[in-house]
């Protein structure tokens, strides 16, 4: 996770974006594994100053368990809502959300989610895997927030608002 975060920050910086890596332990807390909505004031201030916070899932303090792993998906959902974002991107090592046959699911809305069979990953994910990710991202779409999943090599296209070959998770009315 740290390596991918470092690569994303470096890639953004190579395009002149003032990206800053933010560890979730600094400002995030959970209660029995659920992320507590919190003030995103420090992140809002960074954005106002022209900085782009880049955050990832990791260990955070938990009011019940002492500590737990919070997923990047949970962080994205809560922070995007707190910061009133309209578009969020997720750079990954795959071109987008992959169907069972390996093709990229180009667009996903809650009304069509039951029709899509997601392929299995060979990677270990202790935070809910692709099903958990989709649930969190559909929740974002329910709040009117567009979410895009794309390969890290397509970050320039994403930032420019251009076609990136990945997946767009959209609100029903978009």
C-alpha positions as CSV (number, residue, x, y, z in Angstrom):
1,X,0.0,0.0,0.0
2,X,2.8,2.4,0.9
3,X,4.6,1.7,-2.3
4,X,1.5,2.4,-4.4
5,X,0.8,5.6,-2.5
6,X,4.4,6.7,-3.0
7,X,4.1,5.9,-6.8
8,X,0.8,7.8,-7.0
9,X,2.3,10.9,-5.3
10,X,5.4,10.7,-7.5
11,X,3.3,10.4,-10.6
12,X,1.1,13.3,-9.7
13,X,4.1,15.4,-8.8
14,X,5.7,14.6,-12.2
15,X,2.7,16.3,-13.8
16,X,3.0,19.4,-11.6
17,X,0.4,18.4,-9.1
18,X,1.2,19.3,-5.5
19,X,0.4,15.9,-4.1
20,X,1.0,15.0,-0.4
21,X,0.9,11.5,1.1
22,X,-1.4,11.4,4.2
23,X,-1.4,8.4,6.5
24,X,-4.9,7.6,7.9
25,X,-3.5,7.1,11.4
26,X,-3.2,10.9,11.5
27,X,-6.8,12.0,11.9
28,X,-8.9,8.9,11.4
29,X,-10.5,6.8,14.1
30,X,-12.9,3.8,14.1
31,X,-15.4,2.4,16.5
32,X,-15.6,-1.4,16.3
33,X,-14.2,-1.3,12.7
34,X,-16.5,1.4,11.4
35,X,-14.9,4.7,10.4
36,X,-16.1,7.6,12.5
37,X,-17.1,10.5,10.4
38,X,-14.7,13.2,11.4
39,X,-13.7,16.7,10.6
40,X,-11.8,16.7,7.4
41,X,-10.8,20.3,8.1
42,X,-7.1,19.7,7.7
43,X,-7.7,18.1,4.3
44,X,-10.1,20.8,3.2
45,X,-7.4,23.4,4.1
46,X,-4.8,21.5,2.1
47,X,-7.1,21.5,-0.9
48,X,-7.8,25.2,-0.5
49,X,-4.1,25.8,-0.6
50,X,-3.8,23.8,-3.9
51,X,-2.5,20.6,-2.4
52,X,-3.8,17.2,-3.3
53,X,-4.0,14.8,-0.3
54,X,-3.3,11.1,-1.3
55,X,-4.6,8.7,1.3
56,X,-4.7,4.9,1.7
57,X,-6.1,2.3,4.0
58,X,-4.0,1.1,6.9
59,X,-4.0,0.7,10.7
60,X,-5.9,3.3,12.7
61,X,-6.9,3.6,16.3
62,X,-10.2,2.0,17.3
63,X,-12.4,2.9,20.3
64,X,-13.5,-0.7,20.9
65,X,-10.7,-2.9,19.5
66,X,-7.7,-0.7,20.2
67,X,-6.6,-0.7,16.6
68,X,-8.0,-2.0,13.3
69,X,-7.4,-1.8,9.6
70,X,-9.6,0.8,7.8
71,X,-10.0,0.3,4.1
72,X,-9.1,2.9,1.6
73,X,-12.7,2.4,0.3
74,X,-14.2,3.4,3.7
75,X,-11.8,6.4,3.8
76,X,-12.8,7.5,0.3
77,X,-16.5,7.3,1.1
78,X,-16.4,9.2,4.4
79,X,-13.9,11.8,3.2
80,X,-15.6,12.4,-0.2
81,X,-18.9,13.0,1.6
82,X,-17.2,15.3,4.3
83,X,-15.4,17.3,1.6
84,X,-18.4,17.4,-0.7
85,X,-16.5,16.1,-3.7
86,X,-18.2,15.6,-7.0
87,X,-15.5,13.3,-8.6
88,X,-13.1,10.9,-7.0
89,X,-10.4,8.7,-8.7
90,X,-8.8,5.4,-7.7
91,X,-5.5,4.6,-9.4
92,X,-4.8,0.8,-9.4
93,X,-2.6,-1.8,-10.9
94,X,-5.5,-3.0,-13.2
95,X,-7.4,-1.0,-15.9
96,X,-10.6,-0.8,-14.0
97,X,-13.3,-3.0,-12.4
98,X,-12.9,-6.3,-14.1
99,X,-15.8,-8.6,-15.1
100,X,-15.5,-12.4,-14.6
101,X,-14.3,-12.7,-18.3
102,X,-11.5,-10.2,-17.7
103,X,-13.1,-7.3,-19.6
104,X,-13.3,-3.9,-18.0
105,X,-16.8,-2.9,-16.7
106,X,-17.0,0.5,-18.3
107,X,-19.9,1.9,-16.3
108,X,-21.7,0.9,-13.1
109,X,-24.8,2.2,-11.4
110,X,-26.6,0.7,-8.4
111,X,-29.5,-0.4,-10.6
112,X,-27.2,-2.5,-12.8
113,X,-24.9,-3.8,-10.1
114,X,-26.8,-7.1,-9.7
115,X,-26.2,-7.8,-13.4
116,X,-22.4,-7.6,-13.1
117,X,-20.2,-10.6,-12.1
118,X,-16.9,-9.4,-10.8
119,X,-13.8,-11.4,-11.5
120,X,-11.8,-12.7,-8.5
121,X,-8.4,-11.2,-7.6
122,X,-5.3,-13.2,-6.8
123,X,-4.4,-10.5,-4.3
124,X,-5.1,-10.8,-0.6
125,X,-7.4,-8.0,0.7
126,X,-8.3,-8.1,4.4
127,X,-10.7,-5.1,4.0
128,X,-13.5,-6.7,2.0
129,X,-12.1,-7.2,-1.4
130,X,-13.9,-6.1,-4.5
131,X,-17.4,-6.7,-3.1
132,X,-16.6,-4.3,-0.2
133,X,-15.1,-1.8,-2.6
134,X,-18.2,-1.8,-4.8
135,X,-20.5,-1.4,-1.9
136,X,-18.6,1.7,-0.6
137,X,-18.4,3.2,-4.1
138,X,-22.1,2.6,-4.9
139,X,-22.8,4.5,-1.6
140,X,-20.8,7.4,-3.0
141,X,-22.8,7.3,-6.2
142,X,-26.0,7.4,-4.1
143,X,-24.7,10.7,-2.7
144,X,-24.2,12.1,-6.2
145,X,-20.4,11.5,-6.3
146,X,-18.9,10.1,-9.5
147,X,-16.1,7.6,-8.9
148,X,-13.6,6.4,-11.5
149,X,-11.2,3.4,-11.3
150,X,-8.3,3.4,-13.7
151,X,-4.8,2.1,-14.2
152,X,-2.1,4.2,-12.6
153,X,-0.6,4.8,-16.1
154,X,-3.8,6.7,-17.0
155,X,-3.5,9.2,-14.3
156,X,-2.9,12.1,-16.7
157,X,-6.0,11.2,-18.7
158,X,-8.1,11.1,-15.4
159,X,-6.7,14.4,-14.2
160,X,-7.5,16.0,-17.6
161,X,-11.1,14.6,-17.5
162,X,-10.3,12.5,-20.6
163,X,-11.1,8.9,-21.5
164,X,-8.9,6.6,-19.4
165,X,-10.2,3.1,-20.3
166,X,-11.3,2.4,-16.8
167,X,-14.6,2.1,-14.9
168,X,-17.0,4.9,-14.0
169,X,-19.3,4.4,-11.0
170,X,-22.1,6.8,-11.4
171,X,-25.3,8.1,-9.7
172,X,-28.5,6.8,-11.2
173,X,-29.4,10.2,-12.8
174,X,-26.0,10.8,-14.5
